[in-house]
Amino acid sequence: MTSKVAAEHNPLRGASAVDIALTRKFLLDYPREAALKIEAMAVDEVAVALAMQPVYALLMMWKYLLPSVAADLLKALPEEHIRQLMAELPPQDTVRMLGQLEERRRMQLLAILTESVRKELSELLSYPENSAGRLMDTRASVFRGEMTVAETLNVLRKAKLRTARGVFLVDSEGRLTAKIPLQDIAVAEPHVQLAELAQAVPAMVPSTAEKDEISELFEKHQLLDLPVVDIDQRLLGIINHNSLVQVSQEDMSSDVLAMVGASRDERALSGPLFAVRKRMPWLQINLLTAFLAASVVGLFEDTIASFTALAVLLPVVAGQSGNAGAQALAVTMRGLALREITIRHWFRVMYKEVRVGFVNGLGIAVTCGLGVFLWSQSLGLVLVICSAMVLAMVAAGFAGAIVPLVLVRFGQDPAQASSIILTTVTDVVGFFAFLGIATALSGML
């Protein structure tokens, strides 16, 4: 039977015949046409008519409904219909529909299912941390190309989605086909169909895409939002730029905690025992590295005993190299987080930071040397601290660039251990350079 014949036999014509329109035969023979008619009708009226039909008559039609319409209808059906529909629909269709509901209502519907079905749907509704599925807003504005601007604006007013930046068009199978910015809809004539305003979707991601990939797409295409689709290219949700920024800020703050050995889970008002349990292991590790640096100082005990001025200047070298290393580390960590660099860029990053360390070392050495000469009147001591300062600053730049890249190469979190390793390197190299040169030039001190 052709579409024309279907239209002639369409019992959905005329609102006064709603209860007789949704006949079983029409739903079974023309599910796509039935879905389009249902989308144009009042949910309450349609739900009453659908409740009189067996679930098997609804299944074929249901998959053609827009997810938002399907979700509204589901809430209005009897509990037994809801249970059977959610159990017998393809799991991905059910997940898309549940995604349109608030968390509380979603949990209520899942609770009426059998344990096996509930477990399957719950697993599909959960996504890995920092994945597209976890970041997306499932209440996306989805429309068909045949809808007019007036109809679209009416739906948007009812939805009241203040975060929406555009609407997305889907075909009869629910696959994502196009996007329209809200401003284009706002200035268009009411009778214009959405298909006339359609634009290509610049980018989309699967629900399993990681945050780094998502950030790269936002930056590359200058997006305000990014659609998330399933394996069949059906829209699951939208990632808004503001949501991504918020998550990135949270990650950056947790990285700051990790870099100093505190837990990412710790908060300002966390319990003392929790804080101690999370911080103590890293403090113990830091203590071991401090003893390593102290052992370097111990190698030059006689030199320090002979020239006590060295003990006064020792923290100056260590402090400056530590600060320089922290700067290099922060820049490298930021580059990794924003995907400006990968481990393939290790030489360029290292070479740049070594050169920066050398130039900064020369500048600091001049200032430091002048101060030491005014204090000690010893050219030998000036030569020692200037030479050690340059070497320590170069080593700090090298370590600040290489340490996080090496950790990433071996699959470790660079934020978790970089700071402790960097401090160890800068202290050991700074102490050894300063005291080693002092020992070699002891005749000039």
Secondary structure per residue as TSV (DSSP state, phi and psi in degrees):
chain	resnum	aa	ss	phi	psi
A	1	M	-	360.0	130.8
A	2	T	-	-76.8	170.1
A	3	S	H	-62.8	-33.9
A	4	K	H	-65.1	-43.9
A	5	V	H	-64.4	-39.5
A	6	A	H	-59.8	-40.0
A	7	A	H	-66.1	-38.2
A	8	E	H	-66.2	-34.4
A	9	H	T	-91.8	5.7
A	10	N	-	-71.6	110.0
A	11	P	T	-81.3	4.9
A	12	L	T	-87.7	-3.4
A	13	R	S	-69.7	125.9
A	14	G	S	89.0	118.9
A	15	A	G	-65.0	-24.6
A	16	S	G	-70.3	-15.6
A	17	A	G	-111.0	28.3
A	18	V	H	-60.1	-46.2
A	19	D	H	-67.2	-23.6
A	20	I	H	-100.9	-12.4
A	21	A	H	-69.6	-43.3
A	22	L	S	-81.7	63.6
A	23	T	-	-74.8	156.8
A	24	R	H	-59.9	-40.5
A	25	K	H	-64.5	-42.1
A	26	F	H	-64.7	-42.2
A	27	L	H	-63.9	-37.8
A	28	L	H	-79.4	-38.4
A	29	D	H	-86.1	-29.5
A	30	Y	-	-133.4	62.1
A	31	P	H	-62.7	-36.3
A	32	R	H	-68.1	-45.7
A	33	E	H	-64.0	-38.6
A	34	A	H	-62.4	-41.0
A	35	A	H	-62.2	-42.4
A	36	L	H	-63.6	-41.1
A	37	K	H	-67.2	-41.0
A	38	I	H	-62.9	-39.6
A	39	E	H	-61.6	-24.8
A	40	A	T	-91.7	1.7
A	41	M	S	-112.9	167.4
A	42	A	-	-70.0	135.1
A	43	V	H	-61.4	-43.5
A	44	D	H	-62.1	-43.7
A	45	E	H	-65.6	-44.1
A	46	V	H	-64.2	-41.1
A	47	A	H	-61.3	-38.5
A	48	V	H	-62.3	-43.4
A	49	A	H	-69.0	-40.8
A	50	L	H	-66.0	-31.5
A	51	A	T	-64.9	-20.5
A	52	M	T	-86.3	-5.3
A	53	Q	S	-100.9	148.0
A	54	P	-	-68.2	153.1
A	55	V	H	-61.2	-35.4
A	56	Y	H	-62.5	-25.2
A	57	A	H	-78.2	-15.9
A	58	L	H	-95.0	-21.7
A	59	L	H	-61.7	-46.5
A	60	M	H	-64.8	-40.4
A	61	M	H	-69.2	-35.6
A	62	W	H	-61.4	-36.0
A	63	K	T	-71.8	-13.2
A	64	Y	T	-91.9	-8.7
A	65	L	S	-72.1	147.0
A	66	L	-	-62.1	141.3
A	67	P	H	-54.3	-38.2
A	68	S	H	-66.5	-40.6
A	69	V	H	-67.4	-43.4
A	70	A	H	-59.3	-40.7
A	71	A	H	-66.8	-42.0
A	72	D	H	-63.8	-41.2
A	73	L	H	-65.9	-40.7
A	74	L	H	-58.6	-41.8
A	75	K	H	-64.9	-24.6
A	76	A	H	-94.3	-5.8
A	77	L	S	-85.2	161.1
A	78	P	-	-63.1	155.5
A	79	E	H	-59.5	-38.8
A	80	E	H	-65.4	-39.3
A	81	H	H	-62.7	-42.8
A	82	I	H	-60.4	-46.1
A	83	R	H	-61.9	-45.4
A	84	Q	H	-69.6	-42.0
A	85	L	H	-60.4	-48.0
A	86	M	H	-66.5	-28.0
A	87	A	H	-82.1	-31.3
A	88	E	H	-101.0	-19.8
A	89	L	S	-67.8	152.2
A	90	P	-	-54.4	135.6
A	91	P	H	-52.1	-39.9
A	92	Q	H	-65.3	-36.3
A	93	D	H	-65.2	-40.6
A	94	T	H	-64.5	-40.3
A	95	V	H	-63.3	-43.7
A	96	R	H	-61.5	-39.3
A	97	M	H	-68.7	-44.9
A	98	L	H	-63.8	-29.7
A	99	G	T	-63.3	-18.8
A	100	Q	T	-81.6	-9.8
A	101	L	S	-96.7	157.5
A	102	E	-	-67.5	155.4
A	103	E	H	-56.4	-43.4
A	104	R	H	-62.6	-47.0
A	105	R	H	-66.0	-37.1
A	106	R	H	-62.0	-43.3
A	107	M	H	-64.9	-35.9
A	108	Q	H	-63.8	-41.7
A	109	L	H	-69.6	-40.0
A	110	L	H	-64.0	-30.3
A	111	A	H	-67.5	-23.1
A	112	I	T	-87.6	-3.0
A	113	L	S	-87.2	164.1
A	114	T	-	-68.1	159.8
A	115	E	H	-60.8	-40.8
A	116	S	H	-66.2	-43.9
A	117	V	H	-67.4	-42.3
A	118	R	H	-61.2	-41.7
A	119	K	H	-65.0	-42.2
A	120	E	H	-62.7	-46.5
A	121	L	H	-68.3	-36.6
A	122	S	H	-64.0	-38.7
A	123	E	H	-66.1	-39.5
A	124	L	H	-69.8	-27.5
A	125	L	H	-80.9	-13.6
A	126	S	-	-97.9	144.7
A	127	Y	-	-133.7	156.3
A	128	P	-	-61.8	155.0
A	129	E	T	-59.5	136.6
A	130	N	T	63.7	21.5
A	131	S	B	-92.5	167.7
A	132	A	H	-61.2	-38.4
A	133	G	H	-61.7	-34.8
A	134	R	H	-76.5	-29.2
A	135	L	H	-87.5	-20.2
A	136	M	-	-77.0	156.5
A	137	D	B	-102.2	117.2
A	138	T	S	-77.0	-11.7
A	139	R	-	-85.8	66.4
A	140	A	-	-86.6	151.6
A	141	S	-	-87.5	105.1
A	142	V	E	-116.3	133.4
A	143	F	E	-139.9	171.7
A	144	R	E	-106.8	151.7
A	145	G	T	-63.4	-24.1
A	146	E	T	-77.4	-13.8
A	147	M	S	-71.6	147.8
A	148	T	B	-88.7	167.4
A	149	V	H	-61.3	-40.8
A	150	A	H	-62.5	-43.9
A	151	E	H	-64.4	-40.2
A	152	T	H	-64.4	-45.8
A	153	L	H	-63.7	-34.6
A	154	N	H	-64.6	-43.2
A	155	V	H	-64.8	-42.3
A	156	L	H	-64.4	-37.3
A	157	R	H	-63.9	-39.9
A	158	K	H	-69.9	-37.4
A	159	A	H	-70.6	-36.0
A	160	K	-	55.0	45.0
A	161	L	-	-88.0	96.1
A	162	R	T	-72.0	-16.8
A	163	T	T	-88.0	-8.2
A	164	A	-	-67.5	134.7
A	165	R	-	-110.9	-11.5
A	166	G	E	-170.6	174.5
A	167	V	E	-118.4	154.2
A	168	F	E	-116.3	140.1
A	169	L	E	-102.0	142.6
A	170	V	E	-126.3	156.6
A	171	D	-	-86.8	-171.9
A	172	S	T	-65.6	-19.9
A	173	E	T	-93.3	2.0
A	174	G	-	84.9	8.4
A	175	R	B	-82.2	141.2
A	176	L	E	-67.3	129.0
A	177	T	E	-123.3	-32.5
A	178	A	E	-160.2	172.8
A	179	K	E	-138.6	149.2
A	180	I	E	-134.2	122.6
A	181	P	E	-63.2	146.8
A	182	L	H	-60.5	-34.6
A	183	Q	H	-66.1	-30.3
A	184	D	H	-68.1	-37.4
A	185	I	H	-69.4	-39.9
A	186	A	H	-63.0	-33.2
A	187	V	H	-98.2	-3.2
A	188	A	S	-81.1	159.1
A	189	E	-	-69.3	146.4
A	190	P	T	-58.6	-31.3
A	191	H	T	-84.1	-8.8
A	192	V	-	-68.7	136.1
A	193	Q	B	-81.2	149.8
A	194	L	G	-62.5	-30.1
A	195	A	G	-60.4	-28.4
A	196	E	G	-74.3	-19.2
A	197	L	G	-102.9	-0.5
A	198	A	-	-63.4	141.8
A	199	Q	B	-125.8	154.9
A	200	A	-	-66.0	145.3
A	201	V	-	-80.8	116.0
A	202	P	-	-66.8	-29.7
A	203	A	-	-161.7	151.7
A	204	M	-	-151.0	158.1
A	205	V	E	-134.8	153.2
A	206	P	E	-74.5	165.6
A	207	S	T	-66.5	-18.8
A	208	T	T	-92.1	-0.5
A	209	A	-	-60.6	142.5
A	210	E	B	-86.7	161.3
A	211	K	H	-59.7	-35.9
A	212	D	H	-62.4	-43.4
A	213	E	H	-64.1	-40.1
A	214	I	H	-64.0	-44.9
A	215	S	H	-60.8	-39.5
A	216	E	H	-64.6	-40.3
A	217	L	H	-67.4	-40.5
A	218	F	H	-60.1	-43.0
A	219	E	H	-72.1	-41.0
A	220	K	H	-65.5	-43.1
A	221	H	H	-101.7	0.9
A	222	Q	T	53.8	54.7
A	223	L	-	-88.6	152.1
A	224	L	S	-98.2	-26.3
A	225	D	E	-151.0	159.4
A	226	L	E	-137.5	121.8
A	227	P	E	-75.0	144.2
A	228	V	E	-111.6	127.8
A	229	V	E	-124.8	161.5
A	230	D	-	-93.0	-169.6
A	231	I	T	-65.5	-22.7
A	232	D	T	-95.2	13.2
A	233	Q	S	65.5	24.5
A	234	R	B	-91.3	138.6
A	235	L	E	-70.0	127.3
A	236	L	E	-100.7	-33.8
A	237	G	E	177.5	-176.3
A	238	I	E	-128.5	136.2
A	239	I	E	-99.8	116.3
A	240	N	E	-84.6	147.9
A	241	H	H	-59.9	-38.6
A	242	N	H	-62.6	-38.4
A	243	S	H	-64.4	-41.1
A	244	L	H	-64.9	-41.1
A	245	V	H	-62.3	-42.3
A	246	Q	H	-62.5	-44.3
A	247	V	H	-64.4	-40.4
A	248	S	H	-63.3	-39.2
A	249	Q	H	-64.7	-40.0
A	250	E	H	-65.0	-39.9
A	251	D	H	-65.1	-39.2
A	252	M	H	-64.8	-39.7
A	253	S	H	-67.5	-36.6
A	254	S	H	-70.4	-32.0
A	255	D	H	-64.4	-37.9
A	256	V	H	-61.1	-43.1
A	257	L	H	-62.6	-45.3
A	258	A	H	-64.5	-35.4
A	259	M	H	-66.2	-22.8
A	260	V	T	-106.6	11.7
A	261	G	T	87.3	8.2
A	262	A	-	-91.3	159.4
A	263	S	-	-76.0	145.4
A	264	R	T	-65.0	-23.7
A	265	D	T	-86.2	-9.8
A	266	E	-	-77.4	139.8
A	267	R	-	-119.2	169.3
A	268	A	T	-60.2	-32.5
A	269	L	T	-106.1	19.8
A	270	S	-	-65.2	155.5
A	271	G	-	-64.7	148.6
A	272	P	H	-58.3	-42.2
A	273	L	H	-65.0	-38.3
A	274	F	H	-62.4	-45.4
A	275	A	H	-63.0	-42.8
A	276	V	H	-63.3	-44.3
A	277	R	H	-62.5	-35.3
A	278	K	H	-81.6	-32.2
A	279	R	H	-89.0	-31.7
A	280	M	H	-56.0	-45.2
A	281	P	H	-57.3	-42.6
A	282	W	H	-72.1	-31.8
A	283	L	H	-65.1	-38.0
A	284	Q	H	-65.2	-41.7
A	285	I	H	-64.0	-41.0
A	286	N	H	-64.4	-33.8
A	287	L	H	-63.8	-40.7
A	288	L	H	-63.1	-41.7
A	289	T	H	-67.9	-31.9
A	290	A	H	-66.2	-38.5
A	291	F	H	-65.0	-33.4
A	292	L	H	-62.8	-44.4
A	293	A	H	-65.3	-38.6
A	294	A	H	-64.9	-34.0
A	295	S	H	-66.1	-31.1
A	296	V	H	-65.2	-42.5
A	297	V	H	-61.9	-38.8
A	298	G	H	-62.7	-26.9
A	299	L	H	-64.6	-24.2
A	300	F	T	-114.3	33.7
A	301	E	H	-59.4	-42.2
A	302	D	H	-65.5	-39.3
A	303	T	H	-63.8	-43.3
A	304	I	H	-65.4	-38.3
A	305	A	H	-64.4	-34.3
A	306	S	H	-78.3	-32.6
A	307	F	-	-128.8	88.5
A	308	T	T	-65.0	-20.6
A	309	A	H	-62.5	-24.8
A	310	L	H	-63.9	-37.3
A	311	A	H	-64.4	-32.8
A	312	V	H	-70.2	-37.6
A	313	L	H	-89.1	-13.1
A	314	L	H	-56.7	-45.7
A	315	P	H	-64.8	-23.7
A	316	V	H	-65.3	-45.6
A	317	V	H	-65.1	-46.1
A	318	A	H	-64.1	-41.1
A	319	G	H	-65.8	-44.7
A	320	Q	H	-66.9	-42.5
A	321	S	H	-67.5	-35.6
A	322	G	H	-63.6	-42.8
A	323	N	H	-65.2	-42.3
A	324	A	H	-63.2	-40.7
A	325	G	H	-65.1	-38.7
A	326	A	H	-64.2	-36.9
A	327	Q	H	-64.5	-46.5
A	328	A	H	-63.1	-39.8
A	329	L	H	-63.9	-44.0
A	330	A	H	-63.2	-41.9
A	331	V	H	-65.6	-42.4
A	332	T	H	-66.8	-43.1
A	333	M	H	-61.9	-39.9
A	334	R	H	-65.3	-41.3
A	335	G	H	-61.5	-39.4
A	336	L	H	-67.6	-42.0
A	337	A	H	-65.6	-38.1
A	338	L	T	-91.0	3.4
A	339	R	T	60.1	30.7
A	340	E	S	-73.1	-29.3
A	341	I	-	-134.5	159.9
A	342	T	-	-131.4	-178.6
A	343	I	G	-65.7	-17.0
A	344	R	G	-67.5	-19.4
A	345	H	G	-94.5	15.9
A	346	W	H	-57.5	-41.0
A	347	F	H	-69.1	-43.3
A	348	R	H	-62.7	-42.8
A	349	V	H	-65.9	-46.0
A	350	M	H	-62.7	-45.4
A	351	Y	H	-63.1	-39.3
A	352	K	H	-64.7	-46.1
A	353	E	H	-69.3	-32.4
A	354	V	H	-65.7	-42.3
A	355	R	H	-65.9	-41.3
A	356	V	H	-61.7	-42.8
A	357	G	H	-62.6	-38.3
A	358	F	H	-66.4	-46.3
A	359	V	H	-66.9	-45.2
A	360	N	H	-62.5	-37.7
A	361	G	H	-61.2	-40.8
A	362	L	H	-63.9	-43.7
A	363	G	H	-64.7	-44.8
A	364	I	H	-66.9	-36.7
A	365	A	H	-62.1	-39.9
A	366	V	H	-63.6	-48.5
A	367	T	H	-63.3	-45.3
A	368	C	H	-65.3	-42.1
A	369	G	H	-61.2	-40.0
A	370	L	H	-63.2	-43.4
A	371	G	H	-65.5	-40.7
A	372	V	H	-66.1	-38.5
A	373	F	H	-66.1	-42.9
A	374	L	H	-63.3	-31.1
A	375	W	H	-81.6	-42.1
A	376	S	H	-110.6	-18.3
A	377	Q	-	58.8	26.5
A	378	S	-	-116.7	113.9
A	379	L	H	-66.8	-33.0
A	380	G	H	-63.1	-43.7
A	381	L	H	-66.4	-35.6
A	382	V	H	-63.2	-44.4
A	383	L	H	-62.5	-39.5
A	384	V	H	-64.5	-51.2
A	385	I	H	-71.5	-32.6
A	386	C	H	-67.3	-44.7
A	387	S	H	-63.8	-44.9
A	388	A	H	-65.1	-36.4
A	389	M	H	-64.0	-43.1
A	390	V	H	-64.4	-46.7
A	391	L	H	-62.0	-42.6
A	392	A	H	-66.7	-38.7
A	393	M	H	-68.6	-37.7
A	394	V	H	-64.4	-44.8
A	395	A	H	-63.2	-37.3
A	396	A	H	-65.1	-43.5
A	397	G	H	-63.1	-40.9
A	398	F	H	-61.7	-48.4
A	399	A	H	-67.0	-40.8
A	400	G	H	-61.8	-29.9
A	401	A	H	-86.7	-39.3
A	402	I	H	-83.2	-39.2
A	403	V	H	-55.8	-52.5
A	404	P	H	-64.9	-33.9
A	405	L	H	-67.2	-38.4
A	406	V	H	-66.0	-42.3
A	407	L	H	-61.8	-42.0
A	408	V	H	-63.6	-40.0
A	409	R	H	-59.4	-34.2
A	410	F	T	-98.0	16.6
A	411	G	T	75.0	21.8
A	412	Q	-	-102.1	160.1
A	413	D	-	-77.6	112.7
A	414	P	H	-64.4	-25.7
A	415	A	H	-73.8	-23.4
A	416	Q	H	-77.1	-34.7
A	417	A	H	-127.3	-7.2
A	418	S	H	-57.9	-44.2
A	419	S	H	-62.7	-43.7
A	420	I	H	-66.7	-43.5
A	421	I	H	-64.2	-42.4
A	422	L	H	-61.8	-45.2
A	423	T	H	-59.6	-41.4
A	424	T	H	-62.1	-46.3
A	425	V	H	-63.3	-47.7
A	426	T	H	-66.1	-38.0
A	427	D	H	-67.4	-48.6
A	428	V	H	-63.0	-48.8
A	429	V	H	-66.3	-42.4
A	430	G	H	-63.1	-46.9
A	431	F	H	-63.0	-45.8
A	432	F	H	-65.4	-42.5
A	433	A	H	-63.7	-47.7
A	434	F	H	-64.4	-50.9
A	435	L	H	-74.9	-31.4
A	436	G	H	-66.2	-45.4
A	437	I	H	-65.1	-39.5
A	438	A	H	-59.8	-41.7
A	439	T	H	-65.4	-41.5
A	440	A	H	-66.9	-33.4
A	441	L	T	-106.9	26.5
A	442	S	G	-59.1	-26.5
A	443	G	G	-68.0	-19.5
A	444	M	G	-96.0	-7.9
A	445	L	-	-83.5	360.0
